[in-house]
Amino acid sequence: MSHATKAAEFNKNEAKVNWHDKALWYVREKRDKSAHNVQGWEYLRQLGSKIKANVLSNLDEYLIQFEANAKKNGIHVHWASDAEEHNNIVNDILSKHNAKKVVKSKSMLTEECHLNPFLESRGIEVVDTDLGERIVQLAQEPPSHIVLPAIHKTKEDVDELFQEHLGTTPSQGNPEYLVGEARKHLRDKFLNADVAITGVNFAVADTGGVVVCTNEGNADMGVHLAKAHIACMGIEKIIPKEKHLGVFLRLLARSATGQPITTYSSHFNKPEDGKEMHIVIVDNGRTEQLSREDFRASLHCIRCGACMNTCPIYRRSGGHSYDYTIPGPIGSILSPGKDLKKHSSLPFASTLCGSCSNVCPVKINIHEQLYKWRQVIVKEQKQPMVKKSILKTAGVVLSKPGLYRIAGKTARFMLKNAPKFMIYNKLNAWGKARDLPEVKGQNFDDWYKKRQKNG
């Protein structure tokens, strides 16, 4: 199913769409207020972008440096070329510890690799401990947003879900009650876990340590109670020096939720006494994306979700309509590199307004990359005949001023005089949800010529 088809399903519940749109725009406004309170915000964005560009240009050296320093700290380092190898490495570590119960903090990489179903098929219980992630896990759904995974669910939806799976009493969506019940449920999972799995926000080359950012403290709880810690990271998570965290930690939380900094910015530099720490470094298509000159900057992404919060298409189509681990504008430039045929509709799910690029904390030119992917897709993927015919006709009309003027006059006449059923028909998708503009007398060209004639 294309993005448009899945978006149409999401849009059947108009009230929920409006709520989803409003909720995400509220987060966008928080981001703006927080960013505007930082002196030199644009300089900070530029600095973050340049650090990331430097990392990608010297990625091999930084990864080797990181591995060497991590090993000095007593950390086991593993390399995975793809999702399958990543999952097998994690499974082997769990088997070594005879682990049957795992707690996991938010990790988009493990979502990308489909780690949960892989482990569950081998008899291992995997519990996502981020509240939003736990909600969608109970609902047997993927996250719809990389920072707000359950943003598509109302508090009433969560109330019903908890009644079904946790045995809670109806509360009419009382947030305090629901959070309290989730805390009790998860506390038991933490206390009985054999191994903790976390993602990685930043991996510091000159220390060999990793940083995990959360607002709930669930990563810390899991790591400190379990006998082993597995941190899973993409190769692009590297930053050169610990001092660079001062740049990215200020950018990340403000862009994601409007906070000055995440509640917990946890540094894991070595295993605790008597415990083990493993880091799994994963490629899974990243070096291929790095080789694409027009799209390599997409690997600057620090997974803040700001582009989703501002995107008018994402806000009114929902994350699940993208059918990819990373939805929204950033996902629409990452996904075609993984499977061009499957995700060929995503670069077209954009107005190219540039708002995503404007809010990106590391200045990824997202809207320009979306346009470039469109060009690639039109060349490499067969397009529907109707679409090709319409675009070909439009190209002819737009290239001939005389035809363009005739088309314009015809359209204005029809909008002004034709019966409504002729204007708002099945061919007019735009008119399904909105009225076309009212025609006002003469057009600009006629007005300008008359003005010039009259001096």
Secondary structure, DSSP 8 states (H G I E B T S, - for coil): --HHHHHHHHTTSHHHHHHHHHHHHHHHHHHHHHHHTSTTHHHHHHHHHHHHHHHHHTHHHHHHHHHHHHHHTT-EEEEESSHHHHHHHHHHHHHHTT--EEEE---HHHHHTTHHHHHHTTT-EEEE-SHHHHHHHHTT---SSSSSTTTTS-HHHHHHHHHHHH-----SS-HHHHHHHHHHHHHHHHHT-SEEEE--SEEETTTTEEEEEESS-HHHHHHHHSSEEEEEEEGGGEES-GGGHHHHHHHHHHHHTS-SS-SEEEEE-S--TT-EEEEEEE-TTHHHHHH-TTTGGGGG-----HHHHH-HHHHTT-GGGG-SSS-HHHHHHHHHHH-TTTTTTGGGS----SHHHHH-TT---HHHHHHHHHHHHHHHS---HHHHHHHHHHHHHHH-HHHHHHHHHHHHHHHHHS-HHHHSSTT-SGGGTS------SS-HHHHHHHHHHT-
